[in-house]
Amino acid sequence: MTLNILFFTIEIRKREKSLASALHDEQVEKLYEENKDRQISVHHFL
């Protein structure tokens, strides 16, 4: 009888963002929300 055992160790760590990256992501999110609001208002106008 042969017993084959294979072990995996998976480590998940949250990546720490740099300040520049965090500011960029925040700016992108803000622009996305503004454009979404603009599209909604234009759609209601038509």
mmCIF entry with sequence, helices, sheets and N, C-alpha, C, O atoms, coordinates in Angstrom:
data_MODEL
# 
_entry.id   MODEL 
# 
_entity.id                         1 
_entity.type                       polymer 
_entity.pdbx_number_of_molecules   1 
# 
_entity_poly.entity_id                      1 
_entity_poly.type                           'polypeptide(L)' 
_entity_poly.nstd_linkage                   no 
_entity_poly.nstd_monomer                   no 
_entity_poly.pdbx_seq_one_letter_code       MTLNILFFTIEIRKREKSLASALHDEQVEKLYEENKDRQISVHHFL 
_entity_poly.pdbx_seq_one_letter_code_can   MTLNILFFTIEIRKREKSLASALHDEQVEKLYEENKDRQISVHHFL 
_entity_poly.pdbx_strand_id                 A 
# 
loop_
_entity_poly_seq.entity_id 
_entity_poly_seq.num 
_entity_poly_seq.mon_id 
_entity_poly_seq.hetero 
1 1  MET n 
1 2  THR n 
1 3  LEU n 
1 4  ASN n 
1 5  ILE n 
1 6  LEU n 
1 7  PHE n 
1 8  PHE n 
1 9  THR n 
1 10 ILE n 
1 11 GLU n 
1 12 ILE n 
1 13 ARG n 
1 14 LYS n 
1 15 ARG n 
1 16 GLU n 
1 17 LYS n 
1 18 SER n 
1 19 LEU n 
1 20 ALA n 
1 21 SER n 
1 22 ALA n 
1 23 LEU n 
1 24 HIS n 
1 25 ASP n 
1 26 GLU n 
1 27 GLN n 
1 28 VAL n 
1 29 GLU n 
1 30 LYS n 
1 31 LEU n 
1 32 TYR n 
1 33 GLU n 
1 34 GLU n 
1 35 ASN n 
1 36 LYS n 
1 37 ASP n 
1 38 ARG n 
1 39 GLN n 
1 40 ILE n 
1 41 SER n 
1 42 VAL n 
1 43 HIS n 
1 44 HIS n 
1 45 PHE n 
1 46 LEU n 
# 
_struct_asym.id          A 
_struct_asym.entity_id   1 
# 
_struct_conf.conf_type_id            HELX_P 
_struct_conf.id                      HELX_P1 
_struct_conf.pdbx_PDB_helix_id       AA1 
_struct_conf.beg_label_comp_id       LEU 
_struct_conf.beg_label_asym_id       A 
_struct_conf.beg_label_seq_id        19 
_struct_conf.pdbx_beg_PDB_ins_code   ? 
_struct_conf.end_label_comp_id       PHE 
_struct_conf.end_label_asym_id       A 
_struct_conf.end_label_seq_id        45 
_struct_conf.pdbx_end_PDB_ins_code   ? 
_struct_conf.beg_auth_comp_id        LEU 
_struct_conf.beg_auth_asym_id        A 
_struct_conf.beg_auth_seq_id         19 
_struct_conf.end_auth_comp_id        PHE 
_struct_conf.end_auth_asym_id        A 
_struct_conf.end_auth_seq_id         45 
_struct_conf.pdbx_PDB_helix_class    1 
_struct_conf.details                 ? 
_struct_conf.pdbx_PDB_helix_length   27 
# 
_struct_conf_type.id          HELX_P 
_struct_conf_type.criteria    ? 
_struct_conf_type.reference   ? 
# 
loop_
_atom_site.group_PDB 
_atom_site.id 
_atom_site.type_symbol 
_atom_site.label_atom_id 
_atom_site.label_alt_id 
_atom_site.label_comp_id 
_atom_site.label_asym_id 
_atom_site.label_entity_id 
_atom_site.label_seq_id 
_atom_site.pdbx_PDB_ins_code 
_atom_site.Cartn_x 
_atom_site.Cartn_y 
_atom_site.Cartn_z 
_atom_site.occupancy 
_atom_site.B_iso_or_equiv 
_atom_site.pdbx_formal_charge 
_atom_site.auth_seq_id 
_atom_site.auth_comp_id 
_atom_site.auth_asym_id 
_atom_site.auth_atom_id 
_atom_site.pdbx_PDB_model_num 
ATOM 1   N N  . MET A 1 1  ? 0.841   -1.174 0.000   1.00 0.00 ? 1  MET A N  1 
ATOM 2   C CA . MET A 1 1  ? 0.000   0.000  0.000   1.00 0.00 ? 1  MET A CA 1 
ATOM 3   C C  . MET A 1 1  ? 0.894   1.247  0.000   1.00 0.00 ? 1  MET A C  1 
ATOM 4   O O  . MET A 1 1  ? 1.838   1.359  0.782   1.00 0.00 ? 1  MET A O  1 
ATOM 5   N N  . THR A 1 2  ? 0.570   2.163  -0.886  1.00 0.00 ? 2  THR A N  1 
ATOM 6   C CA . THR A 1 2  ? 1.360   3.394  -0.985  1.00 0.00 ? 2  THR A CA 1 
ATOM 7   C C  . THR A 1 2  ? 0.485   4.563  -0.561  1.00 0.00 ? 2  THR A C  1 
ATOM 8   O O  . THR A 1 2  ? -0.657  4.706  -0.998  1.00 0.00 ? 2  THR A O  1 
ATOM 9   N N  . LEU A 1 3  ? 1.053   5.391  0.299   1.00 0.00 ? 3  LEU A N  1 
ATOM 10  C CA . LEU A 1 3  ? 0.334   6.572  0.766   1.00 0.00 ? 3  LEU A CA 1 
ATOM 11  C C  . LEU A 1 3  ? 1.111   7.805  0.333   1.00 0.00 ? 3  LEU A C  1 
ATOM 12  O O  . LEU A 1 3  ? 2.222   8.050  0.802   1.00 0.00 ? 3  LEU A O  1 
ATOM 13  N N  . ASN A 1 4  ? 0.522   8.564  -0.553  1.00 0.00 ? 4  ASN A N  1 
ATOM 14  C CA . ASN A 1 4  ? 1.158   9.786  -1.031  1.00 0.00 ? 4  ASN A CA 1 
ATOM 15  C C  . ASN A 1 4  ? 0.491   10.983 -0.361  1.00 0.00 ? 4  ASN A C  1 
ATOM 16  O O  . ASN A 1 4  ? -0.718  11.183 -0.482  1.00 0.00 ? 4  ASN A O  1 
ATOM 17  N N  . ILE A 1 5  ? 1.284   11.763 0.335   1.00 0.00 ? 5  ILE A N  1 
ATOM 18  C CA . ILE A 1 5  ? 0.767   12.944 1.026   1.00 0.00 ? 5  ILE A CA 1 
ATOM 19  C C  . ILE A 1 5  ? 1.549   14.154 0.550   1.00 0.00 ? 5  ILE A C  1 
ATOM 20  O O  . ILE A 1 5  ? 2.779   14.147 0.513   1.00 0.00 ? 5  ILE A O  1 
ATOM 21  N N  . LEU A 1 6  ? 0.822   15.175 0.192   1.00 0.00 ? 6  LEU A N  1 
ATOM 22  C CA . LEU A 1 6  ? 1.438   16.401 -0.286  1.00 0.00 ? 6  LEU A CA 1 
ATOM 23  C C  . LEU A 1 6  ? 0.879   17.557 0.549   1.00 0.00 ? 6  LEU A C  1 
ATOM 24  O O  . LEU A 1 6  ? -0.337  17.727 0.648   1.00 0.00 ? 6  LEU A O  1 
ATOM 25  N N  . PHE A 1 7  ? 1.769   18.343 1.144   1.00 0.00 ? 7  PHE A N  1 
ATOM 26  C CA . PHE A 1 7  ? 1.346   19.451 1.981   1.00 0.00 ? 7  PHE A CA 1 
ATOM 27  C C  . PHE A 1 7  ? 1.637   20.781 1.296   1.00 0.00 ? 7  PHE A C  1 
ATOM 28  O O  . PHE A 1 7  ? 2.713   20.985 0.732   1.00 0.00 ? 7  PHE A O  1 
ATOM 29  N N  . PHE A 1 8  ? 0.673   21.668 1.354   1.00 0.00 ? 8  PHE A N  1 
ATOM 30  C CA . PHE A 1 8  ? 0.844   23.025 0.852   1.00 0.00 ? 8  PHE A CA 1 
ATOM 31  C C  . PHE A 1 8  ? 0.626   23.999 2.000   1.00 0.00 ? 8  PHE A C  1 
ATOM 32  O O  . PHE A 1 8  ? -0.289  23.839 2.807   1.00 0.00 ? 8  PHE A O  1 
ATOM 33  N N  . THR A 1 9  ? 1.459   24.982 2.056   1.00 0.00 ? 9  THR A N  1 
ATOM 34  C CA . THR A 1 9  ? 1.264   26.057 3.013   1.00 0.00 ? 9  THR A CA 1 
ATOM 35  C C  . THR A 1 9  ? 1.044   27.335 2.231   1.00 0.00 ? 9  THR A C  1 
ATOM 36  O O  . THR A 1 9  ? 1.888   27.751 1.437   1.00 0.00 ? 9  THR A O  1 
ATOM 37  N N  . ILE A 1 10 ? -0.088  27.941 2.464   1.00 0.00 ? 10 ILE A N  1 
ATOM 38  C CA . ILE A 1 10 ? -0.425  29.176 1.765   1.00 0.00 ? 10 ILE A CA 1 
ATOM 39  C C  . ILE A 1 10 ? -0.532  30.281 2.793   1.00 0.00 ? 10 ILE A C  1 
ATOM 40  O O  . ILE A 1 10 ? -1.265  30.173 3.777   1.00 0.00 ? 10 ILE A O  1 
ATOM 41  N N  . GLU A 1 11 ? 0.197   31.325 2.553   1.00 0.00 ? 11 GLU A N  1 
ATOM 42  C CA . GLU A 1 11 ? 0.181   32.464 3.457   1.00 0.00 ? 11 GLU A CA 1 
ATOM 43  C C  . GLU A 1 11 ? -0.372  33.664 2.708   1.00 0.00 ? 11 GLU A C  1 
ATOM 44  O O  . GLU A 1 11 ? 0.120   34.030 1.640   1.00 0.00 ? 11 GLU A O  1 
ATOM 45  N N  . ILE A 1 12 ? -1.391  34.262 3.276   1.00 0.00 ? 12 ILE A N  1 
ATOM 46  C CA . ILE A 1 12 ? -2.021  35.417 2.648   1.00 0.00 ? 12 ILE A CA 1 
ATOM 47  C C  . ILE A 1 12 ? -1.785  36.621 3.552   1.00 0.00 ? 12 ILE A C  1 
ATOM 48  O O  . ILE A 1 12 ? -2.169  36.641 4.721   1.00 0.00 ? 12 ILE A O  1 
ATOM 49  N N  . ARG A 1 13 ? -1.144  37.612 2.968   1.00 0.00 ? 13 ARG A N  1 
ATOM 50  C CA . ARG A 1 13 ? -0.895  38.846 3.703   1.00 0.00 ? 13 ARG A CA 1 
ATOM 51  C C  . ARG A 1 13 ? -1.480  40.010 2.936   1.00 0.00 ? 13 ARG A C  1 
ATOM 52  O O  . ARG A 1 13 ? -1.414  40.057 1.707   1.00 0.00 ? 13 ARG A O  1 
ATOM 53  N N  . LYS A 1 14 ? -2.043  40.934 3.655   1.00 0.00 ? 14 LYS A N  1 
ATOM 54  C CA . LYS A 1 14 ? -2.578  42.120 3.018   1.00 0.00 ? 14 LYS A CA 1 
ATOM 55  C C  . LYS A 1 14 ? -1.415  42.986 2.568   1.00 0.00 ? 14 LYS A C  1 
ATOM 56  O O  . LYS A 1 14 ? -0.499  43.281 3.335   1.00 0.00 ? 14 LYS A O  1 
ATOM 57  N N  . ARG A 1 15 ? -1.476  43.389 1.298   1.00 0.00 ? 15 ARG A N  1 
ATOM 58  C CA . ARG A 1 15 ? -0.406  44.242 0.787   1.00 0.00 ? 15 ARG A CA 1 
ATOM 59  C C  . ARG A 1 15 ? -0.582  45.644 1.342   1.00 0.00 ? 15 ARG A C  1 
ATOM 60  O O  . ARG A 1 15 ? -1.689  46.182 1.368   1.00 0.00 ? 15 ARG A O  1 
ATOM 61  N N  . GLU A 1 16 ? 0.499   46.216 1.774   1.00 0.00 ? 16 GLU A N  1 
ATOM 62  C CA . GLU A 1 16 ? 0.451   47.580 2.260   1.00 0.00 ? 16 GLU A CA 1 
ATOM 63  C C  . GLU A 1 16 ? 0.678   48.513 1.081   1.00 0.00 ? 16 GLU A C  1 
ATOM 64  O O  . GLU A 1 16 ? 1.632   48.354 0.320   1.00 0.00 ? 16 GLU A O  1 
ATOM 65  N N  . LYS A 1 17 ? -0.214  49.489 0.940   1.00 0.00 ? 17 LYS A N  1 
ATOM 66  C CA . LYS A 1 17 ? -0.114  50.430 -0.167  1.00 0.00 ? 17 LYS A CA 1 
ATOM 67  C C  . LYS A 1 17 ? 0.780   51.597 0.232   1.00 0.00 ? 17 LYS A C  1 
ATOM 68  O O  . LYS A 1 17 ? 0.835   51.999 1.394   1.00 0.00 ? 17 LYS A O  1 
ATOM 69  N N  . SER A 1 18 ? 1.456   52.110 -0.740  1.00 0.00 ? 18 SER A N  1 
ATOM 70  C CA . SER A 1 18 ? 2.224   53.318 -0.498  1.00 0.00 ? 18 SER A CA 1 
ATOM 71  C C  . SER A 1 18 ? 1.251   54.492 -0.433  1.00 0.00 ? 18 SER A C  1 
ATOM 72  O O  . SER A 1 18 ? 0.111   54.390 -0.885  1.00 0.00 ? 18 SER A O  1 
ATOM 73  N N  . LEU A 1 19 ? 1.704   55.587 0.122   1.00 0.00 ? 19 LEU A N  1 
ATOM 74  C CA . LEU A 1 19 ? 0.855   56.766 0.241   1.00 0.00 ? 19 LEU A CA 1 
ATOM 75  C C  . LEU A 1 19 ? 0.428   57.262 -1.132  1.00 0.00 ? 19 LEU A C  1 
ATOM 76  O O  . LEU A 1 19 ? -0.732  57.629 -1.325  1.00 0.00 ? 19 LEU A O  1 
ATOM 77  N N  . ALA A 1 20 ? 1.346   57.276 -2.081  1.00 0.00 ? 20 ALA A N  1 
ATOM 78  C CA . ALA A 1 20 ? 1.024   57.738 -3.430  1.00 0.00 ? 20 ALA A CA 1 
ATOM 79  C C  . ALA A 1 20 ? -0.029  56.838 -4.072  1.00 0.00 ? 20 ALA A C  1 
ATOM 80  O O  . ALA A 1 20 ? -0.944  57.331 -4.731  1.00 0.00 ? 20 ALA A O  1 
ATOM 81  N N  . SER A 1 21 ? 0.090   55.562 -3.890  1.00 0.00 ? 21 SER A N  1 
ATOM 82  C CA . SER A 1 21 ? -0.867  54.623 -4.464  1.00 0.00 ? 21 SER A CA 1 
ATOM 83  C C  . SER A 1 21 ? -2.244  54.798 -3.833  1.00 0.00 ? 21 SER A C  1 
ATOM 84  O O  . SER A 1 21 ? -3.260  54.753 -4.527  1.00 0.00 ? 21 SER A O  1 
ATOM 85  N N  . ALA A 1 22 ? -2.276  54.995 -2.533  1.00 0.00 ? 22 ALA A N  1 
ATOM 86  C CA . ALA A 1 22 ? -3.553  55.189 -1.840  1.00 0.00 ? 22 ALA A CA 1 
ATOM 87  C C  . ALA A 1 22 ? -4.219  56.476 -2.296  1.00 0.00 ? 22 ALA A C  1 
ATOM 88  O O  . ALA A 1 22 ? -5.432  56.497 -2.502  1.00 0.00 ? 22 ALA A O  1 
ATOM 89  N N  . LEU A 1 23 ? -3.454  57.548 -2.458  1.00 0.00 ? 23 LEU A N  1 
ATOM 90  C CA . LEU A 1 23 ? -4.020  58.808 -2.921  1.00 0.00 ? 23 LEU A CA 1 
ATOM 91  C C  . LEU A 1 23 ? -4.532  58.684 -4.351  1.00 0.00 ? 23 LEU A C  1 
ATOM 92  O O  . LEU A 1 23 ? -5.586  59.222 -4.690  1.00 0.00 ? 23 LEU A O  1 
ATOM 93  N N  . HIS A 1 24 ? -3.785  57.975 -5.179  1.00 0.00 ? 24 HIS A N  1 
ATOM 94  C CA . HIS A 1 24 ? -4.208  57.764 -6.566  1.00 0.00 ? 24 HIS A CA 1 
ATOM 95  C C  . HIS A 1 24 ? -5.519  56.980 -6.616  1.00 0.00 ? 24 HIS A C  1 
ATOM 96  O O  . HIS A 1 24 ? -6.438  57.344 -7.350  1.00 0.00 ? 24 HIS A O  1 
ATOM 97  N N  . ASP A 1 25 ? -5.599  55.920 -5.846  1.00 0.00 ? 25 ASP A N  1 
ATOM 98  C CA . ASP A 1 25 ? -6.824  55.114 -5.823  1.00 0.00 ? 25 ASP A CA 1 
ATOM 99  C C  . ASP A 1 25 ? -8.013  55.936 -5.342  1.00 0.00 ? 25 ASP A C  1 
ATOM 100 O O  . ASP A 1 25 ? -9.118  55.793 -5.865  1.00 0.00 ? 25 ASP A O  1 
ATOM 101 N N  . GLU A 1 26 ? -7.796  56.790 -4.357  1.00 0.00 ? 26 GLU A N  1 
ATOM 102 C CA . GLU A 1 26 ? -8.865  57.639 -3.844  1.00 0.00 ? 26 GLU A CA 1 
ATOM 103 C C  . GLU A 1 26 ? -9.331  58.631 -4.912  1.00 0.00 ? 26 GLU A C  1 
ATOM 104 O O  . GLU A 1 26 ? -10.528 58.878 -5.060  1.00 0.00 ? 26 GLU A O  1 
ATOM 105 N N  . GLN A 1 27 ? -8.383  59.192 -5.648  1.00 0.00 ? 27 GLN A N  1 
ATOM 106 C CA . GLN A 1 27 ? -8.718  60.140 -6.705  1.00 0.00 ? 27 GLN A CA 1 
ATOM 107 C C  . GLN A 1 27 ? -9.484  59.450 -7.833  1.00 0.00 ? 27 GLN A C  1 
ATOM 108 O O  . GLN A 1 27 ? -10.447 60.007 -8.361  1.00 0.00 ? 27 GLN A O  1 
ATOM 109 N N  . VAL A 1 28 ? -9.069  58.266 -8.196  1.00 0.00 ? 28 VAL A N  1 
ATOM 110 C CA . VAL A 1 28 ? -9.753  57.505 -9.245  1.00 0.00 ? 28 VAL A CA 1 
ATOM 111 C C  . VAL A 1 28 ? -11.185 57.202 -8.820  1.00 0.00 ? 28 VAL A C  1 
ATOM 112 O O  . VAL A 1 28 ? -12.114 57.339 -9.616  1.00 0.00 ? 28 VAL A O  1 
ATOM 113 N N  . GLU A 1 29 ? -11.363 56.791 -7.573  1.00 0.00 ? 29 GLU A N  1 
ATOM 114 C CA . GLU A 1 29 ? -12.703 56.486 -7.062  1.00 0.00 ? 29 GLU A CA 1 
ATOM 115 C C  . GLU A 1 29 ? -13.592 57.732 -7.085  1.00 0.00 ? 29 GLU A C  1 
ATOM 116 O O  . GLU A 1 29 ? -14.767 57.652 -7.441  1.00 0.00 ? 29 GLU A O  1 
ATOM 117 N N  . LYS A 1 30 ? -13.029 58.876 -6.708  1.00 0.00 ? 30 LYS A N  1 
ATOM 118 C CA . LYS A 1 30 ? -13.780 60.127 -6.701  1.00 0.00 ? 30 LYS A CA 1 
ATOM 119 C C  . LYS A 1 30 ? -14.207 60.500 -8.122  1.00 0.00 ? 30 LYS A C  1 
ATOM 120 O O  . LYS A 1 30 ? -15.360 60.871 -8.345  1.00 0.00 ? 30 LYS A O  1 
ATOM 121 N N  . LEU A 1 31 ? -13.289 60.405 -9.078  1.00 0.00 ? 31 LEU A N  1 
ATOM 122 C CA . LEU A 1 31 ? -13.623 60.720 -10.477 1.00 0.00 ? 31 LEU A CA 1 
ATOM 123 C C  . LEU A 1 31 ? -14.675 59.754 -11.025 1.00 0.00 ? 31 LEU A C  1 
ATOM 124 O O  . LEU A 1 31 ? -15.564 60.159 -11.774 1.00 0.00 ? 31 LEU A O  1 
ATOM 125 N N  . TYR A 1 32 ? -14.574 58.506 -10.658 1.00 0.00 ? 32 TYR A N  1 
ATOM 126 C CA . TYR A 1 32 ? -15.548 57.509 -11.096 1.00 0.00 ? 32 TYR A CA 1 
ATOM 127 C C  . TYR A 1 32 ? -16.942 57.872 -10.584 1.00 0.00 ? 32 TYR A C  1 
ATOM 128 O O  . TYR A 1 32 ? -17.914 57.827 -11.338 1.00 0.00 ? 32 TYR A O  1 
ATOM 129 N N  . GLU A 1 33 ? -17.036 58.228 -9.308  1.00 0.00 ? 33 GLU A N  1 
ATOM 130 C CA . GLU A 1 33 ? -18.327 58.604 -8.734  1.00 0.00 ? 33 GLU A CA 1 
ATOM 131 C C  . GLU A 1 33 ? -18.884 59.858 -9.402  1.00 0.00 ? 33 GLU A C  1 
ATOM 132 O O  . GLU A 1 33 ? -20.081 59.925 -9.683  1.00 0.00 ? 33 GLU A O  1 
ATOM 133 N N  . GLU A 1 34 ? -18.033 60.854 -9.660  1.00 0.00 ? 34 GLU A N  1 
ATOM 134 C CA . GLU A 1 34 ? -18.487 62.082 -10.317 1.00 0.00 ? 34 GLU A CA 1 
ATOM 135 C C  . GLU A 1 34 ? -19.024 61.786 -11.714 1.00 0.00 ? 34 GLU A C  1 
ATOM 136 O O  . GLU A 1 34 ? -20.068 62.309 -12.104 1.00 0.00 ? 34 GLU A O  1 
ATOM 137 N N  . ASN A 1 35 ? -18.318 60.954 -12.463 1.00 0.00 ? 35 ASN A N  1 
ATOM 138 C CA . ASN A 1 35 ? -18.770 60.608 -13.811 1.00 0.00 ? 35 ASN A CA 1 
ATOM 139 C C  . ASN A 1 35 ? -20.060 59.800 -13.780 1.00 0.00 ? 35 ASN A C  1 
ATOM 140 O O  . ASN A 1 35 ? -20.927 59.967 -14.638 1.00 0.00 ? 35 ASN A O  1 
ATOM 141 N N  . LYS A 1 36 ? -20.182 58.933 -12.798 1.00 0.00 ? 36 LYS A N  1 
ATOM 142 C CA . LYS A 1 36 ? -21.403 58.144 -12.665 1.00 0.00 ? 36 LYS A CA 1 
ATOM 143 C C  . LYS A 1 36 ? -22.590 59.062 -12.374 1.00 0.00 ? 36 LYS A C  1 
ATOM 144 O O  . LYS A 1 36 ? -23.659 58.901 -12.963 1.00 0.00 ? 36 LYS A O  1 
ATOM 145 N N  . ASP A 1 37 ? -22.402 60.025 -11.466 1.00 0.00 ? 37 ASP A N  1 
ATOM 146 C CA . ASP A 1 37 ? -23.463 60.982 -11.162 1.00 0.00 ? 37 ASP A CA 1 
ATOM 147 C C  . ASP A 1 37 ? -23.816 61.818 -12.385 1.00 0.00 ? 37 ASP A C  1 
ATOM 148 O O  . ASP A 1 37 ? -24.990 62.087 -12.634 1.00 0.00 ? 37 ASP A O  1 
ATOM 149 N N  . ARG A 1 38 ? -22.809 62.227 -13.146 1.00 0.00 ? 38 ARG A N  1 
ATOM 150 C CA . ARG A 1 38 ? -23.038 63.029 -14.348 1.00 0.00 ? 38 ARG A CA 1 
ATOM 151 C C  . ARG A 1 38 ? -23.839 62.231 -15.372 1.00 0.00 ? 38 ARG A C  1 
ATOM 152 O O  . ARG A 1 38 ? -24.748 62.773 -16.001 1.00 0.00 ? 38 ARG A O  1 
ATOM 153 N N  . GLN A 1 39 ? -23.514 60.956 -15.546 1.00 0.00 ? 39 GLN A N  1 
ATOM 154 C CA . GLN A 1 39 ? -24.239 60.127 -16.496 1.00 0.00 ? 39 GLN A CA 1 
ATOM 155 C C  . GLN A 1 39 ? -25.696 59.953 -16.084 1.00 0.00 ? 39 GLN A C  1 
ATOM 156 O O  . GLN A 1 39 ? -26.592 59.955 -16.928 1.00 0.00 ? 39 GLN A O  1 
ATOM 157 N N  . ILE A 1 40 ? -25.923 59.804 -14.797 1.00 0.00 ? 40 ILE A N  1 
ATOM 158 C CA . ILE A 1 40 ? -27.289 59.655 -14.299 1.00 0.00 ? 40 ILE A CA 1 
ATOM 159 C C  . ILE A 1 40 ? -28.086 60.927 -14.551 1.00 0.00 ? 40 ILE A C  1 
ATOM 160 O O  . ILE A 1 40 ? -29.232 60.867 -14.995 1.00 0.00 ? 40 ILE A O  1 
ATOM 161 N N  . SER A 1 41 ? -27.481 62.083 -14.266 1.00 0.00 ? 41 SER A N  1 
ATOM 162 C CA . SER A 1 41 ? -28.207 63.340 -14.455 1.00 0.00 ? 41 SER A CA 1 
ATOM 163 C C  . SER A 1 41 ? -28.477 63.607 -15.937 1.00 0.00 ? 41 SER A C  1 
ATOM 164 O O  . SER A 1 41 ? -29.542 64.118 -16.284 1.00 0.00 ? 41 SER A O  1 
ATOM 165 N N  . VAL A 1 42 ? -27.528 63.269 -16.817 1.00 0.00 ? 42 VAL A N  1 
ATOM 166 C CA . VAL A 1 42 ? -27.753 63.443 -18.257 1.00 0.00 ? 42 VAL A CA 1 
ATOM 167 C C  . VAL A 1 42 ? -28.852 62.494 -18.734 1.00 0.00 ? 42 VAL A C  1 
ATOM 168 O O  . VAL A 1 42 ? -29.677 62.867 -19.568 1.00 0.00 ? 42 VAL A O  1 
ATOM 169 N N  . HIS A 1 43 ? -28.865 61.298 -18.220 1.00 0.00 ? 43 HIS A N  1 
ATOM 170 C CA . HIS A 1 43 ? -29.873 60.320 -18.616 1.00 0.00 ? 43 HIS A CA 1 
ATOM 171 C C  . HIS A 1 43 ? -31.255 60.803 -18.203 1.00 0.00 ? 43 HIS A C  1 
ATOM 172 O O  . HIS A 1 43 ? -32.205 60.652 -18.970 1.00 0.00 ? 43 HIS A O  1 
ATOM 173 N N  . HIS A 1 44 ? -31.393 61.374 -17.026 1.00 0.00 ? 44 HIS A N  1 
ATOM 174 C CA . HIS A 1 44 ? -32.688 61.881 -16.583 1.00 0.00 ? 44 HIS A CA 1 
ATOM 175 C C  . HIS A 1 44 ? -33.092 63.114 -17.390 1.00 0.00 ? 44 HIS A C  1 
ATOM 176 O O  . HIS A 1 44 ? -34.281 63.365 -17.589 1.00 0.00 ? 44 HIS A O  1 
ATOM 177 N N  . PHE A 1 45 ? -32.116 63.873 -17.848 1.00 0.00 ? 45 PHE A N  1 
ATOM 178 C CA . PHE A 1 45 ? -32.407 65.073 -18.633 1.00 0.00 ? 45 PHE A CA 1 
ATOM 179 C C  . PHE A 1 45 ? -33.014 64.719 -19.984 1.00 0.00 ? 45 PHE A C  1 
ATOM 180 O O  . PHE A 1 45 ? -33.884 65.424 -20.497 1.00 0.00 ? 45 PHE A O  1 
ATOM 181 N N  . LEU A 1 46 ? -32.535 63.606 -20.553 1.00 0.00 ? 46 LEU A N  1 
ATOM 182 C CA . LEU A 1 46 ? -33.038 63.179 -21.868 1.00 0.00 ? 46 LEU A CA 1 
ATOM 183 C C  . LEU A 1 46 ? -34.416 62.585 -21.657 1.00 0.00 ? 46 LEU A C  1 
ATOM 184 O O  . LEU A 1 46 ? -35.054 62.150 -22.616 1.00 0.00 ? 46 LEU A O  1 
# 
